Amino acid sequence: MIEPSQARELKSLRDENTQLKKLVADLSLDKAMLTDVVKKSGEAVAASRHVNEAWSMDFVSDELQNGNRYRALTVVDVHTRE
């Protein structure tokens, strides 16, 4: 027989596992989208010689010390790296 504290811990672990699966699915989708963009624009990036000709983008995610998570889309001009 499972003790009540063990049942609570099991439920907590299952909830955390569900959240992690969703996070992995989101990141996998982000990666697939970015890979597709890179394949389509690879030649344009290689030929970039002027400002505003080609841009690079990526998703960044992190967690703060207080537990809050954030995600950001970063966009950079390939020529100037700004």
Secondary structure, DSSP 4 states (H G I P E B T S, - for coil): ---HHHHHHHHHHHHHHHHHHHHHHHHHHHHHHHHHHHHHHHHHHHT--STTS-EEEEEEEEE-TTS-EEEEEEEEETTT--
